[in-house]
């Protein structure tokens, strides 16, 4: 394939959505101090359009077929590898969804959130789970992994209606 043709195709299709989705509208709103700029949250819809690119994941089945043809592994081993790849992808998506619940329920409203239980645990640590994106992601990944696998340790759980709805969705997804 010709790299120039690929670049032109990208510029004609996904470039505009990608460009608009990476603009820091929140930062512009904070710096301008105008109410109009702060109301630009509607432009975040363009970031949601970027999620349409996830439809390319459907092409993954073709990729798996190519690997299956080229590799000399048994069908059972390949099916197990494919299952784990899909499981990791779903766990990642659901971990991000679980972290998103922290943004959907505002801390200033006084509604309890699942991360509130970590304040006591993180008291003696230099960096708390709230302040570290990596710790937050790993905690969310831990929660989704034991939710999907039906282990359910119970140390992290929903504390409000939004989190309960998300947990219910996770349980339904894990049952499929």
One Martini backbone bead per residue (centre of mass of N, CA, C, O) as a GRO file, in nm:
protein
  176
    1UNK     BB    1   0.100   0.034   0.016
    2UNK     BB    2   0.044   0.374   0.002
    3UNK     BB    3   0.119   0.627   0.218
    4UNK     BB    4  -0.016   0.865   0.070
    5UNK     BB    5  -0.300   0.740   0.045
    6UNK     BB    6  -0.345   0.702   0.344
    7UNK     BB    7  -0.322   1.000   0.427
    8UNK     BB    8  -0.550   1.107   0.247
    9UNK     BB    9  -0.771   0.931   0.364
   10UNK     BB   10  -0.747   1.037   0.655
   11UNK     BB   11  -0.801   1.340   0.589
   12UNK     BB   12  -1.098   1.272   0.470
   13UNK     BB   13  -1.207   1.131   0.739
   14UNK     BB   14  -1.072   1.133   1.062
   15UNK     BB   15  -0.919   1.402   1.120
   16UNK     BB   16  -1.136   1.600   1.222
   17UNK     BB   17  -1.226   1.437   1.466
   18UNK     BB   18  -0.948   1.409   1.596
   19UNK     BB   19  -0.880   1.710   1.625
   20UNK     BB   20  -1.129   1.798   1.795
   21UNK     BB   21  -1.085   1.579   2.029
   22UNK     BB   22  -0.788   1.712   2.123
   23UNK     BB   23  -0.898   1.960   2.223
   24UNK     BB   24  -0.864   2.182   2.510
   25UNK     BB   25  -1.152   2.299   2.627
   26UNK     BB   26  -1.107   2.320   2.933
   27UNK     BB   27  -0.860   2.508   2.924
   28UNK     BB   28  -0.994   2.738   2.768
   29UNK     BB   29  -1.219   2.786   2.979
   30UNK     BB   30  -1.030   2.859   3.218
   31UNK     BB   31  -0.867   3.097   3.079
   32UNK     BB   32  -1.118   3.286   2.989
   33UNK     BB   33  -1.367   3.319   3.202
   34UNK     BB   34  -1.613   3.234   3.030
   35UNK     BB   35  -1.929   3.110   2.992
   36UNK     BB   36  -1.915   3.017   2.697
   37UNK     BB   37  -1.661   2.833   2.728
   38UNK     BB   38  -1.781   2.652   2.958
   39UNK     BB   39  -2.021   2.552   2.752
   40UNK     BB   40  -1.831   2.360   2.555
   41UNK     BB   41  -1.916   2.065   2.630
   42UNK     BB   42  -2.060   1.993   2.363
   43UNK     BB   43  -1.784   1.933   2.210
   44UNK     BB   44  -1.745   1.643   2.334
   45UNK     BB   45  -1.894   1.489   2.116
   46UNK     BB   46  -1.649   1.451   1.933
   47UNK     BB   47  -1.519   1.244   2.119
   48UNK     BB   48  -1.742   1.034   2.076
   49UNK     BB   49  -1.693   0.993   1.772
   50UNK     BB   50  -1.422   0.846   1.815
   51UNK     BB   51  -1.558   0.574   1.901
   52UNK     BB   52  -1.612   0.472   1.611
   53UNK     BB   53  -1.326   0.344   1.580
   54UNK     BB   54  -1.404   0.077   1.734
   55UNK     BB   55  -1.515  -0.072   1.483
   56UNK     BB   56  -1.232  -0.188   1.405
   57UNK     BB   57  -1.247  -0.439   1.588
   58UNK     BB   58  -1.396  -0.617   1.383
   59UNK     BB   59  -1.121  -0.676   1.230
   60UNK     BB   60  -0.995  -0.882   1.431
   61UNK     BB   61  -1.098  -1.147   1.310
   62UNK     BB   62  -0.911  -1.136   1.064
   63UNK     BB   63  -0.650  -1.136   1.225
   64UNK     BB   64  -0.692  -1.409   1.362
   65UNK     BB   65  -0.702  -1.573   1.100
   66UNK     BB   66  -0.415  -1.511   1.008
   67UNK     BB   67  -0.274  -1.635   1.253
   68UNK     BB   68  -0.392  -1.919   1.223
   69UNK     BB   69  -0.258  -1.979   0.948
   70UNK     BB   70   0.052  -1.910   1.025
   71UNK     BB   71   0.024  -2.081   1.270
   72UNK     BB   72   0.137  -2.380   1.470
   73UNK     BB   73  -0.140  -2.410   1.632
   74UNK     BB   74  -0.383  -2.502   1.802
   75UNK     BB   75  -0.710  -2.440   1.828
   76UNK     BB   76  -0.731  -2.436   2.138
   77UNK     BB   77  -0.502  -2.233   2.189
   78UNK     BB   78  -0.617  -2.008   2.014
   79UNK     BB   79  -0.889  -1.977   2.160
   80UNK     BB   80  -0.763  -1.900   2.434
   81UNK     BB   81  -0.611  -1.648   2.338
   82UNK     BB   82  -0.862  -1.502   2.233
   83UNK     BB   83  -1.015  -1.491   2.499
   84UNK     BB   84  -0.801  -1.323   2.657
   85UNK     BB   85  -0.804  -1.077   2.475
   86UNK     BB   86  -1.104  -1.010   2.511
   87UNK     BB   87  -1.099  -0.993   2.819
   88UNK     BB   88  -0.894  -0.757   2.836
   89UNK     BB   89  -1.062  -0.555   2.674
   90UNK     BB   90  -1.315  -0.555   2.855
   91UNK     BB   91  -1.169  -0.478   3.116
   92UNK     BB   92  -1.071  -0.205   3.015
   93UNK     BB   93  -1.342  -0.076   2.950
   94UNK     BB   94  -1.470  -0.119   3.235
   95UNK     BB   95  -1.256   0.038   3.393
   96UNK     BB   96  -1.321   0.308   3.256
   97UNK     BB   97  -1.616   0.312   3.342
   98UNK     BB   98  -1.562   0.307   3.648
   99UNK     BB   99  -1.398   0.573   3.647
  100UNK     BB  100  -1.633   0.750   3.529
  101UNK     BB  101  -1.809   0.760   3.788
  102UNK     BB  102  -1.636   0.990   3.918
  103UNK     BB  103  -1.748   1.207   3.706
  104UNK     BB  104  -2.066   1.169   3.740
  105UNK     BB  105  -1.997   1.202   4.049
  106UNK     BB  106  -1.984   1.462   4.247
  107UNK     BB  107  -1.812   1.542   4.529
  108UNK     BB  108  -1.976   1.810   4.621
  109UNK     BB  109  -2.262   1.658   4.669
  110UNK     BB  110  -2.209   1.415   4.897
  111UNK     BB  111  -2.184   1.158   4.746
  112UNK     BB  112  -2.102   0.852   4.764
  113UNK     BB  113  -1.798   0.678   4.678
  114UNK     BB  114  -1.580   0.424   4.617
  115UNK     BB  115  -1.313   0.599   4.683
  116UNK     BB  116  -1.362   0.674   4.985
  117UNK     BB  117  -1.235   0.405   5.108
  118UNK     BB  118  -0.924   0.496   5.038
  119UNK     BB  119  -0.845   0.713   5.243
  120UNK     BB  120  -0.762   0.524   5.477
  121UNK     BB  121  -0.557   0.342   5.320
  122UNK     BB  122  -0.382   0.611   5.206
  123UNK     BB  123  -0.269   0.774   5.450
  124UNK     BB  124   0.052   0.654   5.442
  125UNK     BB  125   0.081   0.753   5.157
  126UNK     BB  126   0.219   0.954   4.919
  127UNK     BB  127   0.016   0.830   4.701
  128UNK     BB  128  -0.294   0.831   4.605
  129UNK     BB  129  -0.548   0.702   4.423
  130UNK     BB  130  -0.669   0.976   4.333
  131UNK     BB  131  -0.375   1.099   4.220
  132UNK     BB  132  -0.330   0.824   4.057
  133UNK     BB  133  -0.387   0.694   3.753
  134UNK     BB  134  -0.257   0.413   3.789
  135UNK     BB  135  -0.399   0.330   4.051
  136UNK     BB  136  -0.683   0.369   3.944
  137UNK     BB  137  -0.668   0.169   3.710
  138UNK     BB  138  -0.585  -0.082   3.876
  139UNK     BB  139  -0.836  -0.079   4.055
  140UNK     BB  140  -1.042  -0.104   3.824
  141UNK     BB  141  -0.926  -0.365   3.707
  142UNK     BB  142  -0.965  -0.533   3.959
  143UNK     BB  143  -1.271  -0.502   3.978
  144UNK     BB  144  -1.346  -0.613   3.693
  145UNK     BB  145  -1.211  -0.888   3.716
  146UNK     BB  146  -1.387  -0.989   3.965
  147UNK     BB  147  -1.661  -0.939   3.826
  148UNK     BB  148  -1.635  -1.113   3.569
  149UNK     BB  149  -1.538  -1.382   3.739
  150UNK     BB  150  -1.720  -1.397   4.012
  151UNK     BB  151  -1.570  -1.348   4.284
  152UNK     BB  152  -1.625  -1.109   4.480
  153UNK     BB  153  -1.476  -0.967   4.741
  154UNK     BB  154  -1.595  -0.659   4.838
  155UNK     BB  155  -1.387  -0.404   4.866
  156UNK     BB  156  -1.545  -0.309   4.610
  157UNK     BB  157  -1.824  -0.078   4.564
  158UNK     BB  158  -2.119   0.049   4.540
  159UNK     BB  159  -2.257   0.388   4.663
  160UNK     BB  160  -2.452   0.444   4.415
  161UNK     BB  161  -2.660   0.454   4.146
  162UNK     BB  162  -2.453   0.475   3.921
  163UNK     BB  163  -2.271   0.240   4.017
  164UNK     BB  164  -2.496   0.027   4.010
  165UNK     BB  165  -2.552   0.039   3.709
  166UNK     BB  166  -2.267  -0.030   3.615
  167UNK     BB  167  -2.251  -0.303   3.761
  168UNK     BB  168  -2.488  -0.431   3.616
  169UNK     BB  169  -2.363  -0.408   3.337
  170UNK     BB  170  -2.113  -0.583   3.399
  171UNK     BB  171  -2.268  -0.842   3.467
  172UNK     BB  172  -2.405  -0.872   3.196
  173UNK     BB  173  -2.148  -0.881   3.025
  174UNK     BB  174  -2.023  -1.130   3.177
  175UNK     BB  175  -2.268  -1.324   3.087
  176UNK     BB  176  -2.204  -1.309   2.769
   0.00000   0.00000   0.00000
